[in-house]
Amino acid sequence: MYRFINNCRNNDKLTGNLSVNEIQTASTSWIRDSQLRKYPDVIESLNNKSEKNALVKQLRLYMDKMNIIRCGGRINNAPIDESAKFPVLIPNKDRFCKLIVMDAHAKNFHSGLESTVTFIRQSYWIPSIRQCVKSILRNCVTCRKITGKPYHTPDPPPLPSDRLNDSPPFTVTGVDFTGALHVRTKSNSTSKAYICLFTCANTRDVHLEIVEDLTEQTFILAFRRFTSRKSLPKIMMSDNCTTHTAAAKEIEMLTKSTSIQEQLNIYGTQWKFIPKRAPWYGGWWERLIGLTKNCIKKVLGRALVTFRVLETIVIEIEAILNDRPLTHVSTDLTDDEPLTPSHLLYGRRVKTLPYSGTINFSSEENVQNLTHYTANRQSSVQKRIIHDFWNRWRREYLTSLREQHRNTGNNTQIIKVGDIVQIHDDTPRTVWNIAIIVKLVYGRDGLCRSAILCTKNGTTSRPISKLYPLELLSTDSPCDSSDNTITSTRKAKTDAKEKIKSWIQPFRKT
């Protein structure tokens, strides 16, 4: 409104501040224009005085001296302002109504629904005011910046084939690091150590390596020890997350190191990353990291041990984790013992003696009587035992994975390319970064669960549950998988940065 008045004054070559008379004149003109466009039948009924309109009867409408429609009532004798006794009738589906609501909302410091409605009713009467104000305040960018909700996450997808395939152990391996552990040196000082965890996607087997630091060479040596003892993985998966821990930058540099990538390419191993800030994508190794930490806390407590003692304890924890049951533990003595990762890897539990049905080579007599036939028989028995355990893995373990159901029943998505969003972070919400969505990542079920973003610092990826939209329009339609990319990446990034700057600038001023 003020911009319109200023334009008129500039056209008339008038200068100076707006006077009260000028503001009231402009407001009166806008009110008359809005009522004339939306309520012509009411105006005709009031002018004729013989024909009564339903809205006129309901609100006791009348025309004042300035030809503005006002509402009557039963509070004529109340000690309040005349504008509150006889408010001006404003149509709820008009542009001027939206301006009034946003102005009242801003004057009340972006307060809630009831406070805004109470302030508006001191001067105006809007039919269905709560529904109207609620729909307008839902699109308030300032409020959404502080109290907005993230995008709705669709139903969980089916488990990936890496978790369900009957493939050799450690074909698909997850990698993660624990936090720093303090150990005692020979000079009675303290130093740091880390645990590098390798876990198999299908057998859930664990391999733990103690490393002195997070350098590239140390990790390559740990990887070589792992592949020599277990197997060479085809795919390695790890977090792509930057945390606020002390070792975060070192881990990030380690996972993105070109020398490590070249070394893994020589071995024929492909390294994949999950979306940033989405640890549930790697829940099958995060769970084992938690079990490892709990075991160390329960065993060591606050004790400060040497590096060799810690290494021994970690290896023992590895054996215990590999002997943990994957299937139901029955109380019936006649039932088979529960299946463990060690059964799938070695054919028996690590912390128990070998089976009585196999040949025992511990005695000197059996070692002397070892022949080609007995060795082959022992090998065939071992293969048959492991094959039986894999059959149990298909029958018992795989069928137990389907018991988790978290369906929400609503998979309608409004996220689309070009949306302006806030990125969730472990900082106060007022300093969250603003970004624009440049690409949507879809699963095999056609639903979007993560997105590629363009920020002022470059591109990144986030799950949609960590994205808070700032623009929520009523015309938003479900996302279309055929339009999930922007044709020109360079132009998209340039436009995104300019759009982000235009959004950030008003918030910096406030």
Secondary structure, DSSP 8 states (H G I E B T S, - for coil): -HHHHHHHHHHTT--S---HHHHHHHHHHHHHHHHHHH-HHHHHHHHHSSS--HHHHHHTEEE-TTS-EEE--S-TTSSS-HHHHS-EE--TTSHHHHHHHHHHHHHTTS--HHHHHHHHTTTEE-TTHHHHHHHHHTT-HHHHHHH-------------GGGT----TTSEEEEEE---EEEE-TTS-EEEEEEEEEEETTT--EEEEEESS--HHHHHHHHHHHHHHS---SEEEE-----SSTTHHHHHHHHT-HHHHHHHHHHT-EEEE--TT-GGGGHHHHHHHHHHHHHHHHHHTT---BHHHHHHHHHHHHHHHHTS-SS---S-TTS-----HHHHHHSS-TTS---TTS---SSHHHHHT--HHHHHHHHHHHHHHHHHHHHHIIIIIHHHGGG-----S-------TT-EEEE--SS-GGG--EEEEEEEEE-TTS-EEEEEEEETTEEEEEEGGGEEES---TT-----GGG-B-S-HHHHHHHHHHHHHHHHHHHHH-
